[in-house]
Amino acid sequence: MAISRAQAGKQTKNAPGKVKKVMKEFKSGKLKSGGSGKKVTNKKQAIAIALSEAGLSKPKKASAGGRMPKAKCRNGIAMRGKTRGVVV
């Protein structure tokens, strides 16, 4: 599995072996998801699990506000002059 340059600096000694091990589990049909314990059948999901276990997955960005979801606007939660995230 190729690792991008951005991730190359953060790579630990055991990361490639961990990814290889998890992908081998997926191919043999023994890889299970964390919470539910169901078998993983999607290759993209298996890659995500492998990168996560190897410590190569990117941390989630904290949201910086942005637009307000439509549901909140419809339910009357949009307050203080905001309409669908745009200040009126």
N, CA, C and O atoms as a CHARMM CRD file, in Angstrom:
* protein
*
  352
    1    1 MET  N      0.84800  -1.17700   0.00000 PROA 1      0.00000
    2    1 MET  CA     0.00000   0.00000   0.00000 PROA 1      0.00000
    3    1 MET  C      0.88800   1.23200   0.00000 PROA 1      0.00000
    4    1 MET  O      1.75900   1.36300   0.86000 PROA 1      0.00000
    5    2 ALA  N      0.68600   2.12700  -0.93800 PROA 2      0.00000
    6    2 ALA  CA     1.47600   3.34700  -1.02500 PROA 2      0.00000
    7    2 ALA  C      1.04000   4.35200   0.03300 PROA 2      0.00000
    8    2 ALA  O     -0.14400   4.48100   0.34400 PROA 2      0.00000
    9    3 ILE  N      2.03000   5.06400   0.57900 PROA 3      0.00000
   10    3 ILE  CA     1.75400   6.05800   1.61300 PROA 3      0.00000
   11    3 ILE  C      2.13500   7.42400   1.05100 PROA 3      0.00000
   12    3 ILE  O      3.21200   7.58800   0.47900 PROA 3      0.00000
   13    4 SER  N      1.24900   8.40100   1.21500 PROA 4      0.00000
   14    4 SER  CA     1.49400   9.72800   0.65400 PROA 4      0.00000
   15    4 SER  C      2.62500  10.41900   1.39600 PROA 4      0.00000
   16    4 SER  O      2.99800  10.01000   2.49600 PROA 4      0.00000
   17    5 ARG  N      3.17000  11.46600   0.79200 PROA 5      0.00000
   18    5 ARG  CA     4.27200  12.20700   1.40800 PROA 5      0.00000
   19    5 ARG  C      3.86300  12.85700   2.71700 PROA 5      0.00000
   20    5 ARG  O      4.66400  12.94400   3.64800 PROA 5      0.00000
   21    6 ALA  N      2.62200  13.31200   2.79300 PROA 6      0.00000
   22    6 ALA  CA     2.14300  13.96800   4.01000 PROA 6      0.00000
   23    6 ALA  C      2.14800  12.99700   5.18500 PROA 6      0.00000
   24    6 ALA  O      2.39400  13.39700   6.32300 PROA 6      0.00000
   25    7 GLN  N      1.87900  11.72900   4.91300 PROA 7      0.00000
   26    7 GLN  CA     1.82800  10.73300   5.96000 PROA 7      0.00000
   27    7 GLN  C      3.19200  10.11000   6.22700 PROA 7      0.00000
   28    7 GLN  O      3.40300   9.51700   7.28500 PROA 7      0.00000
   29    8 ALA  N      4.11700  10.23800   5.28300 PROA 8      0.00000
   30    8 ALA  CA     5.40500   9.56200   5.39400 PROA 8      0.00000
   31    8 ALA  C      6.18600   9.99700   6.62900 PROA 8      0.00000
   32    8 ALA  O      6.85000   9.16900   7.25300 PROA 8      0.00000
   33    9 GLY  N      6.12200  11.26000   6.99100 PROA 9      0.00000
   34    9 GLY  CA     6.85200  11.75300   8.14100 PROA 9      0.00000
   35    9 GLY  C      6.29800  11.23200   9.44500 PROA 9      0.00000
   36    9 GLY  O      7.04100  11.10600  10.41800 PROA 9      0.00000
   37   10 LYS  N      5.01400  10.92600   9.49800 PROA 10     0.00000
   38   10 LYS  CA     4.34400  10.49600  10.71800 PROA 10     0.00000
   39   10 LYS  C      4.38600   8.97400  10.89000 PROA 10     0.00000
   40   10 LYS  O      3.92500   8.45200  11.90500 PROA 10     0.00000
   41   11 GLN  N      4.92800   8.27700   9.91900 PROA 11     0.00000
   42   11 GLN  CA     4.88500   6.82600   9.91200 PROA 11     0.00000
   43   11 GLN  C      5.74900   6.22700  11.02400 PROA 11     0.00000
   44   11 GLN  O      6.89200   6.64000  11.22000 PROA 11     0.00000
   45   12 THR  N      5.20700   5.27400  11.73300 PROA 12     0.00000
   46   12 THR  CA     5.95600   4.58200  12.76400 PROA 12     0.00000
   47   12 THR  C      6.64200   3.36800  12.15400 PROA 12     0.00000
   48   12 THR  O      6.42700   3.02900  10.99000 PROA 12     0.00000
   49   13 LYS  N      7.46200   2.73100  12.95500 PROA 13     0.00000
   50   13 LYS  CA     8.22400   1.58400  12.47100 PROA 13     0.00000
   51   13 LYS  C      7.32900   0.40800  12.08500 PROA 13     0.00000
   52   13 LYS  O      7.61200  -0.29800  11.11700 PROA 13     0.00000
   53   14 ASN  N      6.25900   0.20000  12.83300 PROA 14     0.00000
   54   14 ASN  CA     5.39900  -0.96300  12.62400 PROA 14     0.00000
   55   14 ASN  C      4.22300  -0.70100  11.68900 PROA 14     0.00000
   56   14 ASN  O      3.46800  -1.62600  11.39000 PROA 14     0.00000
   57   15 ALA  N      4.04500   0.53100  11.22200 PROA 15     0.00000
   58   15 ALA  CA     2.86200   0.89100  10.43400 PROA 15     0.00000
   59   15 ALA  C      2.67200   0.05000   9.16700 PROA 15     0.00000
   60   15 ALA  O      1.57700  -0.47000   8.95300 PROA 15     0.00000
   61   16 PRO  N      3.69800  -0.10200   8.31900 PROA 16     0.00000
   62   16 PRO  CA     3.46800  -0.89600   7.09900 PROA 16     0.00000
   63   16 PRO  C      3.07600  -2.34400   7.40100 PROA 16     0.00000
   64   16 PRO  O      2.24200  -2.92100   6.70400 PROA 16     0.00000
   65   17 GLY  N      3.66900  -2.91900   8.42300 PROA 17     0.00000
   66   17 GLY  CA     3.34400  -4.29300   8.80100 PROA 17     0.00000
   67   17 GLY  C      1.92200  -4.41400   9.30900 PROA 17     0.00000
   68   17 GLY  O      1.24400  -5.40800   9.04800 PROA 17     0.00000
   69   18 LYS  N      1.46500  -3.39100  10.04200 PROA 18     0.00000
   70   18 LYS  CA     0.09900  -3.38600  10.58300 PROA 18     0.00000
   71   18 LYS  C     -0.91300  -3.30900   9.44400 PROA 18     0.00000
   72   18 LYS  O     -1.91500  -4.02400   9.43600 PROA 18     0.00000
   73   19 VAL  N     -0.63500  -2.43300   8.48800 PROA 19     0.00000
   74   19 VAL  CA    -1.53400  -2.28400   7.32200 PROA 19     0.00000
   75   19 VAL  C     -1.59300  -3.59800   6.55200 PROA 19     0.00000
   76   19 VAL  O     -2.66700  -4.05100   6.15500 PROA 19     0.00000
   77   20 LYS  N     -0.43200  -4.20000   6.34800 PROA 20     0.00000
   78   20 LYS  CA    -0.35600  -5.46600   5.60900 PROA 20     0.00000
   79   20 LYS  C     -1.15600  -6.56400   6.32500 PROA 20     0.00000
   80   20 LYS  O     -1.86800  -7.34200   5.69100 PROA 20     0.00000
   81   21 LYS  N     -1.02500  -6.61100   7.65500 PROA 21     0.00000
   82   21 LYS  CA    -1.71700  -7.62400   8.45800 PROA 21     0.00000
   83   21 LYS  C     -3.23700  -7.46500   8.36400 PROA 21     0.00000
   84   21 LYS  O     -3.96500  -8.44300   8.19600 PROA 21     0.00000
   85   22 VAL  N     -3.70400  -6.21100   8.47600 PROA 22     0.00000
   86   22 VAL  CA    -5.14800  -5.95000   8.43500 PROA 22     0.00000
   87   22 VAL  C     -5.71000  -6.26700   7.05100 PROA 22     0.00000
   88   22 VAL  O     -6.79800  -6.83200   6.94100 PROA 22     0.00000
   89   23 MET  N     -4.97900  -5.90700   5.99600 PROA 23     0.00000
   90   23 MET  CA    -5.45900  -6.18500   4.64200 PROA 23     0.00000
   91   23 MET  C     -5.48400  -7.69900   4.37000 PROA 23     0.00000
   92   23 MET  O     -6.33800  -8.18500   3.62700 PROA 23     0.00000
   93   24 LYS  N     -4.54700  -8.43600   4.97400 PROA 24     0.00000
   94   24 LYS  CA    -4.53500  -9.89500   4.83900 PROA 24     0.00000
   95   24 LYS  C     -5.77600 -10.48800   5.51200 PROA 24     0.00000
   96   24 LYS  O     -6.40200 -11.41200   4.99200 PROA 24     0.00000
   97   25 GLU  N     -6.11900  -9.92900   6.69000 PROA 25     0.00000
   98   25 GLU  CA    -7.33500 -10.36300   7.38800 PROA 25     0.00000
   99   25 GLU  C     -8.56500 -10.11400   6.52600 PROA 25     0.00000
  100   25 GLU  O     -9.46400 -10.95200   6.44700 PROA 25     0.00000
  101   26 PHE  N     -8.59300  -8.94000   5.87500 PROA 26     0.00000
  102   26 PHE  CA    -9.74300  -8.58700   5.02400 PROA 26     0.00000
  103   26 PHE  C     -9.87100  -9.58000   3.86800 PROA 26     0.00000
  104   26 PHE  O    -10.96400 -10.06100   3.57100 PROA 26     0.00000
  105   27 LYS  N     -8.74500  -9.88100   3.21900 PROA 27     0.00000
  106   27 LYS  CA    -8.77600 -10.77300   2.06500 PROA 27     0.00000
  107   27 LYS  C     -9.20900 -12.18600   2.44000 PROA 27     0.00000
  108   27 LYS  O     -9.85900 -12.87900   1.65700 PROA 27     0.00000
  109   28 SER  N     -8.83800 -12.60200   3.65200 PROA 28     0.00000
  110   28 SER  CA    -9.22700 -13.94600   4.08600 PROA 28     0.00000
  111   28 SER  C    -10.63300 -13.96700   4.69400 PROA 28     0.00000
  112   28 SER  O    -11.15200 -15.03600   5.01700 PROA 28     0.00000
  113   29 GLY  N    -11.25300 -12.78500   4.85300 PROA 29     0.00000
  114   29 GLY  CA   -12.61800 -12.70500   5.35500 PROA 29     0.00000
  115   29 GLY  C    -12.72500 -12.73600   6.85900 PROA 29     0.00000
  116   29 GLY  O    -13.79600 -13.02800   7.39200 PROA 29     0.00000
  117   30 LYS  N    -11.63300 -12.43800   7.56900 PROA 30     0.00000
  118   30 LYS  CA   -11.63800 -12.48000   9.02800 PROA 30     0.00000
  119   30 LYS  C    -11.67100 -11.10600   9.68000 PROA 30     0.00000
  120   30 LYS  O    -11.74900 -11.00800  10.90500 PROA 30     0.00000
  121   31 LEU  N    -11.61500 -10.04200   8.88300 PROA 31     0.00000
  122   31 LEU  CA   -11.59700  -8.68400   9.43700 PROA 31     0.00000
  123   31 LEU  C    -13.00300  -8.28500   9.87500 PROA 31     0.00000
  124   31 LEU  O    -13.96000  -8.38800   9.10800 PROA 31     0.00000
  125   32 LYS  N    -13.10800  -7.83200  11.11400 PROA 32     0.00000
  126   32 LYS  CA   -14.39800  -7.40200  11.65600 PROA 32     0.00000
  127   32 LYS  C    -14.32500  -5.95300  12.07200 PROA 32     0.00000
  128   32 LYS  O    -13.26900  -5.46100  12.46900 PROA 32     0.00000
  129   33 SER  N    -15.46500  -5.26400  11.97800 PROA 33     0.00000
  130   33 SER  CA   -15.50200  -3.85800  12.36900 PROA 33     0.00000
  131   33 SER  C    -15.50400  -3.76100  13.88900 PROA 33     0.00000
  132   33 SER  O    -15.87100  -4.70900  14.58300 PROA 33     0.00000
  133   34 GLY  N    -15.09200  -2.61500  14.39300 PROA 34     0.00000
  134   34 GLY  CA   -14.91100  -2.43600  15.83100 PROA 34     0.00000
  135   34 GLY  C    -16.17000  -2.55300  16.66200 PROA 34     0.00000
  136   34 GLY  O    -16.27700  -3.45500  17.49300 PROA 34     0.00000
  137   35 GLY  N    -17.12600  -1.66300  16.45700 PROA 35     0.00000
  138   35 GLY  CA   -18.29200  -1.59600  17.32700 PROA 35     0.00000
  139   35 GLY  C    -19.23600  -2.77000  17.22600 PROA 35     0.00000
  140   35 GLY  O    -19.57400  -3.39200  18.23300 PROA 35     0.00000
  141   36 SER  N    -19.66700  -3.07700  16.00800 PROA 36     0.00000
  142   36 SER  CA   -20.69800  -4.10400  15.83900 PROA 36     0.00000
  143   36 SER  C    -20.11600  -5.51100  15.75600 PROA 36     0.00000
  144   36 SER  O    -20.80600  -6.48100  16.06900 PROA 36     0.00000
  145   37 GLY  N    -18.87400  -5.63300  15.34500 PROA 37     0.00000
  146   37 GLY  CA   -18.26100  -6.95300  15.21600 PROA 37     0.00000
  147   37 GLY  C    -18.65100  -7.68600  13.94700 PROA 37     0.00000
  148   37 GLY  O    -18.38200  -8.87900  13.80900 PROA 37     0.00000
  149   38 LYS  N    -19.29700  -6.96300  12.99800 PROA 38     0.00000
  150   38 LYS  CA   -19.68100  -7.58300  11.72900 PROA 38     0.00000
  151   38 LYS  C    -18.46400  -7.68300  10.81200 PROA 38     0.00000
  152   38 LYS  O    -17.50000  -6.93100  10.95300 PROA 38     0.00000
  153   39 LYS  N    -18.52700  -8.63300   9.86200 PROA 39     0.00000
  154   39 LYS  CA   -17.45000  -8.79100   8.90200 PROA 39     0.00000
  155   39 LYS  C    -17.40300  -7.57700   7.97000 PROA 39     0.00000
  156   39 LYS  O    -18.43800  -7.05800   7.55300 PROA 39     0.00000
  157   40 VAL  N    -16.18900  -7.13900   7.65300 PROA 40     0.00000
  158   40 VAL  CA   -16.00700  -6.02200   6.72700 PROA 40     0.00000
  159   40 VAL  C    -15.99600  -6.57900   5.31500 PROA 40     0.00000
  160   40 VAL  O    -15.20600  -7.46900   5.00200 PROA 40     0.00000
  161   41 THR  N    -16.88400  -6.05100   4.44700 PROA 41     0.00000
  162   41 THR  CA   -16.96000  -6.54100   3.07300 PROA 41     0.00000
  163   41 THR  C    -16.51800  -5.48500   2.06100 PROA 41     0.00000
  164   41 THR  O    -16.32900  -5.79500   0.88500 PROA 41     0.00000
  165   42 ASN  N    -16.35500  -4.25000   2.51000 PROA 42     0.00000
  166   42 ASN  CA   -15.98900  -3.15900   1.62300 PROA 42     0.00000
  167   42 ASN  C    -14.48400  -2.89700   1.72200 PROA 42     0.00000
  168   42 ASN  O    -13.95800  -2.71200   2.82000 PROA 42     0.00000
  169   43 LYS  N    -13.79100  -2.88100   0.58000 PROA 43     0.00000
  170   43 LYS  CA   -12.33900  -2.70100   0.57100 PROA 43     0.00000
  171   43 LYS  C    -11.94000  -1.33200   1.12200 PROA 43     0.00000
  172   43 LYS  O    -10.94400  -1.21800   1.83700 PROA 43     0.00000
  173   44 LYS  N    -12.70800  -0.29900   0.79300 PROA 44     0.00000
  174   44 LYS  CA   -12.39400   1.04400   1.28000 PROA 44     0.00000
  175   44 LYS  C    -12.48600   1.10700   2.80200 PROA 44     0.00000
  176   44 LYS  O    -11.67500   1.76500   3.45400 PROA 44     0.00000
  177   45 GLN  N    -13.47400   0.42400   3.35800 PROA 45     0.00000
  178   45 GLN  CA   -13.63000   0.39300   4.80400 PROA 45     0.00000
  179   45 GLN  C    -12.45000  -0.34900   5.44000 PROA 45     0.00000
  180   45 GLN  O    -11.96300   0.04300   6.50000 PROA 45     0.00000
  181   46 ALA  N    -11.99600  -1.42300   4.78400 PROA 46     0.00000
  182   46 ALA  CA   -10.84900  -2.18100   5.28600 PROA 46     0.00000
  183   46 ALA  C     -9.58900  -1.32200   5.28900 PROA 46     0.00000
  184   46 ALA  O     -8.79300  -1.39300   6.22500 PROA 46     0.00000
  185   47 ILE  N     -9.40500  -0.51300   4.25400 PROA 47     0.00000
  186   47 ILE  CA    -8.25400   0.38000   4.17100 PROA 47     0.00000
  187   47 ILE  C     -8.32400   1.42000   5.28500 PROA 47     0.00000
  188   47 ILE  O     -7.31100   1.74500   5.90400 PROA 47     0.00000
  189   48 ALA  N     -9.51400   1.93300   5.53400 PROA 48     0.00000
  190   48 ALA  CA    -9.69800   2.92700   6.60300 PROA 48     0.00000
  191   48 ALA  C     -9.34900   2.32800   7.96500 PROA 48     0.00000
  192   48 ALA  O     -8.70900   2.98300   8.78700 PROA 48     0.00000
  193   49 ILE  N     -9.76400   1.10100   8.19800 PROA 49     0.00000
  194   49 ILE  CA    -9.45500   0.42200   9.45600 PROA 49     0.00000
  195   49 ILE  C     -7.95300   0.19700   9.57200 PROA 49     0.00000
  196   49 ILE  O     -7.36900   0.40800  10.63600 PROA 49     0.00000
  197   50 ALA  N     -7.32800  -0.23000   8.47700 PROA 50     0.00000
  198   50 ALA  CA    -5.89100  -0.49300   8.47800 PROA 50     0.00000
  199   50 ALA  C     -5.09700   0.76800   8.80100 PROA 50     0.00000
  200   50 ALA  O     -4.18600   0.74000   9.62900 PROA 50     0.00000
  201   51 LEU  N     -5.44500   1.87000   8.14700 PROA 51     0.00000
  202   51 LEU  CA    -4.73400   3.13600   8.38800 PROA 51     0.00000
  203   51 LEU  C     -4.96800   3.63500   9.80600 PROA 51     0.00000
  204   51 LEU  O     -4.06500   4.18700  10.43500 PROA 51     0.00000
  205   52 SER  N     -6.16800   3.44200  10.29900 PROA 52     0.00000
  206   52 SER  CA    -6.49900   3.87400  11.64900 PROA 52     0.00000
  207   52 SER  C     -5.67700   3.09300  12.68200 PROA 52     0.00000
  208   52 SER  O     -5.11900   3.67400  13.61300 PROA 52     0.00000
  209   53 GLU  N     -5.61300   1.78300  12.50500 PROA 53     0.00000
  210   53 GLU  CA    -4.86000   0.95000  13.44700 PROA 53     0.00000
  211   53 GLU  C     -3.36200   1.21700  13.37400 PROA 53     0.00000
  212   53 GLU  O     -2.65900   1.09800  14.37700 PROA 53     0.00000
  213   54 ALA  N     -2.87300   1.57700  12.19000 PROA 54     0.00000
  214   54 ALA  CA    -1.45100   1.86200  12.03000 PROA 54     0.00000
  215   54 ALA  C     -1.09600   3.27400  12.48500 PROA 54     0.00000
  216   54 ALA  O      0.07900   3.63300  12.55700 PROA 54     0.00000
  217   55 GLY  N     -2.12100   4.07700  12.79200 PROA 55     0.00000
  218   55 GLY  CA    -1.88000   5.44300  13.24300 PROA 55     0.00000
  219   55 GLY  C     -1.58300   6.39900  12.11500 PROA 55     0.00000
  220   55 GLY  O     -0.93900   7.42600  12.32800 PROA 55     0.00000
  221   56 LEU  N     -2.04300   6.08100  10.91000 PROA 56     0.00000
  222   56 LEU  CA    -1.77500   6.92500   9.74400 PROA 56     0.00000
  223   56 LEU  C     -2.98500   7.72100   9.28200 PROA 56     0.00000
  224   56 LEU  O     -2.89200   8.49500   8.32900 PROA 56     0.00000
  225   57 SER  N     -4.12600   7.53700   9.95100 PROA 57     0.00000
  226   57 SER  CA    -5.32400   8.26600   9.52900 PROA 57     0.00000
  227   57 SER  C     -5.23100   9.70200  10.00800 PROA 57     0.00000
  228   57 SER  O     -4.65800   9.98400  11.06100 PROA 57     0.00000
  229   58 LYS  N     -5.79700  10.59800   9.23100 PROA 58     0.00000
  230   58 LYS  CA    -5.75100  12.02400   9.56600 PROA 58     0.00000
  231   58 LYS  C     -6.75600  12.32600  10.67000 PROA 58     0.00000
  232   58 LYS  O     -7.86400  11.79100  10.64900 PROA 58     0.00000
  233   59 PRO  N     -6.39600  13.16800  11.63000 PROA 59     0.00000
  234   59 PRO  CA    -7.36800  13.53800  12.66000 PROA 59     0.00000
  235   59 PRO  C     -8.46100  14.41900  12.07400 PROA 59     0.00000
  236   59 PRO  O     -8.21500  15.19000  11.14700 PROA 59     0.00000
  237   60 LYS  N     -9.67100  14.30200  12.61800 PROA 60     0.00000
  238   60 LYS  CA   -10.78400  15.09000  12.11200 PROA 60     0.00000
  239   60 LYS  C    -10.60100  16.55100  12.49200 PROA 60     0.00000
  240   60 LYS  O    -10.17200  16.86700  13.60200 PROA 60     0.00000
  241   61 LYS  N    -10.93000  17.44000  11.55800 PROA 61     0.00000
  242   61 LYS  CA   -10.84600  18.87700  11.82900 PROA 61     0.00000
  243   61 LYS  C    -12.04800  19.32100  12.65000 PROA 61     0.00000
  244   61 LYS  O    -13.16600  18.84500  12.45300 PROA 61     0.00000
  245   62 ALA  N    -11.79600  20.23800  13.57100 PROA 62     0.00000
  246   62 ALA  CA   -12.90000  20.80700  14.33700 PROA 62     0.00000
  247   62 ALA  C    -13.63700  21.78900  13.43500 PROA 62     0.00000
  248   62 ALA  O    -13.01000  22.57700  12.72600 PROA 62     0.00000
  249   63 SER  N    -14.95400  21.74300  13.45900 PROA 63     0.00000
  250   63 SER  CA   -15.71000  22.62000  12.58100 PROA 63     0.00000
  251   63 SER  C    -15.63500  24.05400  13.09000 PROA 63     0.00000
  252   63 SER  O    -15.66800  24.30300  14.29600 PROA 63     0.00000
  253   64 ALA  N    -15.53700  24.97600  12.16600 PROA 64     0.00000
  254   64 ALA  CA   -15.38000  26.38600  12.51900 PROA 64     0.00000
  255   64 ALA  C    -16.67500  27.14800  12.25800 PROA 64     0.00000
  256   64 ALA  O    -16.66200  28.21900  11.65200 PROA 64     0.00000
  257   65 GLY  N    -17.76600  26.60400  12.70800 PROA 65     0.00000
  258   65 GLY  CA   -19.04100  27.29800  12.49800 PROA 65     0.00000
  259   65 GLY  C    -19.61400  26.95800  11.14400 PROA 65     0.00000
  260   65 GLY  O    -20.18300  25.88200  10.96000 PROA 65     0.00000
  261   66 GLY  N    -19.47200  27.85200  10.20700 PROA 66     0.00000
  262   66 GLY  CA   -19.98900  27.61000   8.86600 PROA 66     0.00000
  263   66 GLY  C    -21.48700  27.80000   8.78000 PROA 66     0.00000
  264   66 GLY  O    -22.09700  28.47300   9.61100 PROA 66     0.00000
  265   67 ARG  N    -22.06500  27.19600   7.76300 PROA 67     0.00000
  266   67 ARG  CA   -23.51400  27.33400   7.56300 PROA 67     0.00000
  267   67 ARG  C    -24.29600  26.51800   8.57200 PROA 67     0.00000
  268   67 ARG  O    -23.81800  25.50900   9.09100 PROA 67     0.00000
  269   68 MET  N    -25.49200  26.97300   8.83400 PROA 68     0.00000
  270   68 MET  CA   -26.37400  26.25700   9.74800 PROA 68     0.00000
  271   68 MET  C    -27.12900  25.19800   8.94700 PROA 68     0.00000
  272   68 MET  O    -27.57400  25.48100   7.83400 PROA 68     0.00000
  273   69 PRO  N    -27.28400  23.99500   9.47900 PROA 69     0.00000
  274   69 PRO  CA   -28.00800  22.94500   8.76300 PROA 69     0.00000
  275   69 PRO  C    -29.45500  23.35200   8.46500 PROA 69     0.00000
  276   69 PRO  O    -30.08000  24.08800   9.22900 PROA 69     0.00000
  277   70 LYS  N    -29.96800  22.85700   7.34000 PROA 70     0.00000
  278   70 LYS  CA   -31.33100  23.19600   6.91800 PROA 70     0.00000
  279   70 LYS  C    -32.35700  22.83700   7.98100 PROA 70     0.00000
  280   70 LYS  O    -33.30000  23.59100   8.21800 PROA 70     0.00000
  281   71 ALA  N    -32.17500  21.68200   8.62400 PROA 71     0.00000
  282   71 ALA  CA   -33.15000  21.22000   9.60800 PROA 71     0.00000
  283   71 ALA  C    -33.29100  22.22000  10.74900 PROA 71     0.00000
  284   71 ALA  O    -34.40200  22.47000  11.21600 PROA 71     0.00000
  285   72 LYS  N    -32.19600  22.78500  11.19600 PROA 72     0.00000
  286   72 LYS  CA   -32.25400  23.75000  12.29200 PROA 72     0.00000
  287   72 LYS  C    -32.98400  25.01400  11.85400 PROA 72     0.00000
  288   72 LYS  O    -33.71200  25.61800  12.64100 PROA 72     0.00000
  289   73 CYS  N    -32.79000  25.41300  10.60400 PROA 73     0.00000
  290   73 CYS  CA   -33.47000  26.60300  10.09900 PROA 73     0.00000
  291   73 CYS  C    -34.97800  26.35100   9.99900 PROA 73     0.00000
  292   73 CYS  O    -35.78600  27.21800  10.33200 PROA 73     0.00000
  293   74 ARG  N    -35.34200  25.15200   9.53600 PROA 74     0.00000
  294   74 ARG  CA   -36.74900  24.81500   9.38100 PROA 74     0.00000
  295   74 ARG  C    -37.45900  24.72400  10.72500 PROA 74     0.00000
  296   74 ARG  O    -38.63100  25.08300  10.84100 PROA 74     0.00000
  297   75 ASN  N    -36.75200  24.24700  11.72700 PROA 75     0.00000
  298   75 ASN  CA   -37.36100  24.05000  13.03000 PROA 75     0.00000
  299   75 ASN  C    -37.36600  25.31300  13.88400 PROA 75     0.00000
  300   75 ASN  O    -37.79200  25.27500  15.03800 PROA 75     0.00000
  301   76 GLY  N    -36.90500  26.41500  13.34000 PROA 76     0.00000
  302   76 GLY  CA   -36.94500  27.67600  14.07000 PROA 76     0.00000
  303   76 GLY  C    -35.82300  27.84100  15.07100 PROA 76     0.00000
  304   76 GLY  O    -35.90900  28.68200  15.96600 PROA 76     0.00000
  305   77 ILE  N    -34.76400  27.04500  14.93400 PROA 77     0.00000
  306   77 ILE  CA   -33.64700  27.14400  15.86500 PROA 77     0.00000
  307   77 ILE  C    -32.67800  28.24000  15.41100 PROA 77     0.00000
  308   77 ILE  O    -31.86500  28.72600  16.19700 PROA 77     0.00000
  309   78 ALA  N    -32.77200  28.61900  14.13900 PROA 78     0.00000
  310   78 ALA  CA   -31.89200  29.67200  13.63900 PROA 78     0.00000
  311   78 ALA  C    -32.28100  30.98700  14.29100 PROA 78     0.00000
  312   78 ALA  O    -33.37900  31.50200  14.08000 PROA 78     0.00000
  313   79 MET  N    -31.36300  31.52000  15.08700 PROA 79     0.00000
  314   79 MET  CA   -31.67100  32.74300  15.83200 PROA 79     0.00000
  315   79 MET  C    -30.63400  33.81600  15.55600 PROA 79     0.00000
  316   79 MET  O    -29.71700  33.62400  14.75800 PROA 79     0.00000
  317   80 ARG  N    -30.78800  34.92400  16.21200 PROA 80     0.00000
  318   80 ARG  CA   -29.85700  36.05400  16.15200 PROA 80     0.00000
  319   80 ARG  C    -29.57300  36.51900  14.72700 PROA 80     0.00000
  320   80 ARG  O    -28.42300  36.76800  14.36300 PROA 80     0.00000
  321   81 GLY  N    -30.62400  36.63400  13.93000 PROA 81     0.00000
  322   81 GLY  CA   -30.47300  37.19600  12.58000 PROA 81     0.00000
  323   81 GLY  C    -29.85200  36.27500  11.55100 PROA 81     0.00000
  324   81 GLY  O    -29.48600  36.71700  10.46200 PROA 81     0.00000
  325   82 LYS  N    -29.73000  35.00800  11.88000 PROA 82     0.00000
  326   82 LYS  CA   -29.14300  34.09200  10.90000 PROA 82     0.00000
  327   82 LYS  C    -30.24500  33.35500  10.13800 PROA 82     0.00000
  328   82 LYS  O    -31.19700  32.85100  10.73500 PROA 82     0.00000
  329   83 THR  N    -30.10400  33.30100   8.83800 PROA 83     0.00000
  330   83 THR  CA   -31.03300  32.56500   7.99400 PROA 83     0.00000
  331   83 THR  C    -30.20000  31.65800   7.11900 PROA 83     0.00000
  332   83 THR  O    -29.45800  32.13300   6.25900 PROA 83     0.00000
  333   84 ARG  N    -30.31300  30.35800   7.32600 PROA 84     0.00000
  334   84 ARG  CA   -29.54200  29.35800   6.59500 PROA 84     0.00000
  335   84 ARG  C    -28.05300  29.68300   6.60300 PROA 84     0.00000
  336   84 ARG  O    -27.36300  29.46300   5.60800 PROA 84     0.00000
  337   85 GLY  N    -27.56100  30.19800   7.70600 PROA 85     0.00000
  338   85 GLY  CA   -26.14300  30.44700   7.85900 PROA 85     0.00000
  339   85 GLY  C    -25.68100  31.78600   7.31900 PROA 85     0.00000
  340   85 GLY  O    -24.51200  32.13400   7.48100 PROA 85     0.00000
  341   86 VAL  N    -26.55500  32.54700   6.68300 PROA 86     0.00000
  342   86 VAL  CA   -26.19500  33.85200   6.13500 PROA 86     0.00000
  343   86 VAL  C    -26.73900  34.92600   7.04600 PROA 86     0.00000
  344   86 VAL  O    -27.93200  34.92700   7.35000 PROA 86     0.00000
  345   87 VAL  N    -25.89800  35.83900   7.49000 PROA 87     0.00000
  346   87 VAL  CA   -26.35800  36.90800   8.36800 PROA 87     0.00000
  347   87 VAL  C    -27.19900  37.88200   7.58000 PROA 87     0.00000
  348   87 VAL  O    -26.78000  38.36500   6.52900 PROA 87     0.00000
  349   88 VAL  N    -28.38900  38.17500   8.08400 PROA 88     0.00000
  350   88 VAL  CA   -29.33400  39.04900   7.37200 PROA 88     0.00000
  351   88 VAL  C    -29.19000  40.47100   7.89100 PROA 88     0.00000
  352   88 VAL  O    -29.89100  41.37100   7.42900 PROA 88     0.00000
